[in-house]
C-alpha cells in the first residue's frame, strides 16, 4: 500500500499506529490545496508565529509564493483578497496562493488567549518573505476586498 492509498483508506489517521505497518496510518491529511504555483527557483521557509491576545497580526501584505499554515493553539482571523474574513481554530489549516493577492489579516481572533500557528512559505528568489501593502494600493484595490462583517 502506498502512502496515498493509506491516506485514502485512513484520511483522518484512523487506526493503530504501532508495529512495522504503523506508518501507513500514522499520518493525517490536514489540507490538500490546489492549484498551486511555486515560483521558479523558490526556497521554502517555515515560521512559527505567536500572537498575544487580541493582536491584529501582520498589516496587509502579500507573499511571493504560496503559504500553508496550521493553527496549533487559539484562533487566527484570516482574510485574503476576494474572500470573506474567517476564523481558523486550533487544529485547522489555511493556505494562500501568493503572488499579487493581498493577505489582509492573520491576527489573533481571541481577546483572552494567545494564538500560535506554523506557516510554510515558498519564496521567489530575491524576494522577501512578505511585502507590506501601502495605504494607496489598499485604496486602489478596495473593490477587490470582500464585504466586511458588521459589528
C-alpha positions in Angstrom: 0.0 0.0 0.0 1.4 3.4 -1.0 1.2 6.5 1.3 -1.6 7.9 -1.0 -3.5 4.6 -0.7 -3.1 4.8 3.0 -4.4 8.4 3.1 -7.4 7.3 1.0 -8.0 4.4 3.3 -7.4 6.4 6.5 -7.9 10.1 5.6 -8.1 11.1 9.2 -5.2 9.0 10.5 -7.6 6.3 12.0 -6.2 3.1 13.2 -3.4 1.7 15.3 0.0 3.5 14.9 2.2 0.7 16.1 4.1 -2.2 14.5 6.0 -2.3 11.3 3.0 -1.1 9.3 2.1 1.7 11.7 3.5 4.3 9.3 0.5 3.7 7.0 -2.0 5.1 9.5 0.3 7.5 11.5 -0.2 10.4 9.1 -3.3 12.6 9.0 -4.1 14.6 5.9 -4.7 18.2 7.1 -5.1 20.1 3.8 -4.9 19.4 0.1 -4.5 22.7 -1.7 -4.7 23.2 -5.5 -3.9 24.6 -7.8 -0.6 26.0 -6.6 2.1 27.8 -8.4 5.6 27.7 -7.0 7.9 30.4 -8.4 10.9 29.0 -10.3 13.9 28.7 -8.0 11.8 29.2 -4.9 13.0 28.4 -1.4 10.8 27.2 1.4 10.6 28.8 4.8 8.7 27.5 7.9 7.9 30.1 10.5 6.4 29.7 14.0 4.1 32.7 14.9 2.8 33.5 18.4 0.3 36.4 18.8 -0.7 37.7 22.2 -4.5 38.1 23.0 -6.2 40.5 20.6 -3.0 41.1 18.5 -4.2 42.1 15.0 -1.2 40.4 13.4 0.7 41.5 10.3 -0.5 44.5 8.5 -1.9 43.9 4.9 0.8 42.2 2.9 1.5 39.7 0.1 3.8 36.7 -0.3 5.8 35.9 -3.5 4.7 32.3 -3.4 2.1 30.0 -1.8 1.9 29.7 2.0 0.4 26.8 4.0 -0.4 27.1 7.7 -1.6 25.1 10.7 -3.1 26.6 13.8 -1.5 25.0 16.9 -3.4 26.9 19.6 -6.0 29.6 19.7 -7.7 31.0 16.6 -6.4 33.0 13.6 -8.5 35.7 12.0 -7.7 35.1 8.3 -8.6 37.2 5.3 -7.4 37.1 1.7 -8.4 39.5 -1.0 -11.7 38.5 -2.6 -12.6 36.1 0.3 -14.7 36.8 3.4 -12.9 37.1 6.7 -12.9 33.8 8.6 -11.6 32.3 11.8 -9.4 29.3 11.7 -9.3 27.5 15.1 -6.7 25.2 16.6 -6.2 22.1 14.5 -7.4 24.0 11.4 -5.4 24.9 8.3 -5.2 27.7 5.9 -3.4 28.4 2.7 -2.9 31.2 0.2 -1.6 31.1 -3.4 0.8 34.1 -3.0 1.7 36.4 -5.9 -0.3 39.6 -6.3 -3.1 38.6 -3.8 -3.3 40.8 -0.7 -3.4 39.0 2.7 -5.4 41.4 4.9 -5.4 39.6 8.2 -3.6 36.8 10.1 -4.1 38.0 13.7 -5.3 36.5 16.9 -9.1 36.2 16.9 -9.2 35.8 20.7 -9.0 38.6 23.2 -8.4 36.4 26.2 -5.8 33.8 25.0 -2.6 33.5 22.9 -2.7 32.1 19.4 0.1 30.1 17.8 0.5 28.8 14.2 3.1 27.4 11.9 3.3 28.5 8.3 5.5 27.2 5.4 6.0 29.7 2.6 7.5 29.2 -0.9 9.5 32.4 -1.6 10.6 33.6 -5.0 14.3 34.1 -5.4 15.5 37.6 -4.3 12.1 38.4 -2.8 11.3 38.9 0.9 9.2 36.5 2.8 6.4 39.1 2.8 5.9 42.6 1.4 3.6 45.1 3.2 1.0 46.8 1.1 0.7 50.6 1.4 -2.4 52.6 2.1 -2.6 54.0 -1.5 -2.6 50.4 -3.0 -5.2 49.3 -0.4 -7.4 52.2 -1.5 -6.9 51.4 -5.3 -7.9 47.7 -4.7 -10.7 48.3 -2.1 -13.2 47.0 -4.7 -11.5 43.5 -4.6 -11.9 43.1 -0.8 -14.9 41.0 0.3 -17.6 42.9 2.3 -16.6 43.5 5.9 -18.7 41.9 8.7 -20.9 44.4 10.5 -20.2 44.7 14.2 
